[in-house]
Amino acid sequence: MKAMQVQYDVIIAGGGMVGATLACLLGKLGKRVAVLEAYQPTVFSPNDPYDLRVSALSRASQRALLDTGAWDGIAARRAFPYEAMQVWDATGSGEIRFDAADLGEPDLGHIVENRVIQLALLDTLQALDTVDWYCPDKLAALVVNEQHVTVTLHSGQTLQAQLLVGADGAQSKVRELAGIGMAIQDYGQKGLVCVVQTEFPHQFTAWQRFMPGGPLAFLPLAEGFCSIVWTLPADQADAMLRLSDSDFCRELSQALDYRLGEVTAVGERAAVSLRGRHADSYSQERVVLVGDAAHTIHPLAGQGVNLGIKDALELVAQIRQSSGDCGSTKVLRAYERARRGDNILTQKAMDGFRLLFGNTLTPWKILRNSGLTIVNRMGFLKYEMAKRAMGI
């Protein structure tokens, strides 16, 4: 017997941080939403070691997660606020510091494991009677016509909706099936990640040192731990993975200029290739892309997930203003106009920083070091930059 076709307002392919945020916000609007997720969420225990994948959530992203109802679940599991950011250039004396206290804010943001965000969102999502969770399952095929989009899942289930959202990451199946192209820039670098302990306390501060090969960030976690994101040329990152723990700790301590003393312990290490991506279009008839499905940027400022959440917020705002058709051309074009420029600007800015701080020619060294020093002394400009990054 043929399976019944289930009707929704919106189908979201991808139940990660961005997709689940979107689902919760739409569900709270009263929209009927289906979320397709290929992988069962990882179980979390407060006694577990820290996960390798963390996000630096801005204050704007925190507000969005408060609106979903998930923030309390995040805070109850594990989230660490950071109160300051220290940034300096390895090739000179240029340095800049941002302090939440100078902005009249309690913190600049939170460092949170991705799985913690996902699990808290899932708790909220599953409490909404407007949202259905299809997991483990994923998109197999789609057919679009003027009034709706019909999707077939790997399980054989057929769903129909006014709109299909691709929130399924950089290798988006929605983008592939919709035939949307993507420009890709290979940075020739890898991001090495791990969790470490240091001789001196991190002081609730995110530390970032720019070196010719790429930036090194120490992101503060509870109990004296730090999450490391070290951008390196691909061959150097691979070499770092092969080092013994003691040799790696020594290299890492030196790379941070011993600002936190010696790195005393290190956990599992991993490295991922870094590429910038931007979809040729964010939408076509009855289909739209958000988050990494639409764009990925260099991780040096930790803005990836924050941009994705801004995508989700904008799409919800456009749907709220619509006459009832979530997938109308008017909604999708307005969403793309609102988000494409901001995403491109952020991507270009990160690429510019990467090239500026990677240049070893003396004039560029002088320029960036004097620039950091000057901006650090210009309180108004410095804190306008901080407010923009925080989304306040």
Secondary structure, DSSP 8 states (H G I E B T S, - for coil): -----EE-SEEEE--SHHHHHHHHHHHHTT--EEEE-SS------TTS---S-EEEE-HHHHHHHHHHT-HHHHHHH--EEE-EEEEEETTSS-EEEEEHHHHT-S-SEEEEEHHHHHHHHHHHHHT-TTEEEETT--EEEEEE-SS-EEEEETTS-EEEESEEEE-S-TT-HHHHHHT--EEEEEEEEEEEEEEEEESS--TTEEEEEEETTEEEEEEE-GGGEEEEEEEEEHHHHHHHHHS-HHHHHHHHHHHTTTTT--EEEE---EEEEEEEEEES-SEETTEEE-GGGTEE--GGG--HHHHHHHHHHHHHHHHHHSSS-TT-HHHHHHHHHHHHHHHHHHHHHHHHHHHHHH--SHHHHHHHHHHHHHHHH-HHHHHHHHHHHHT-
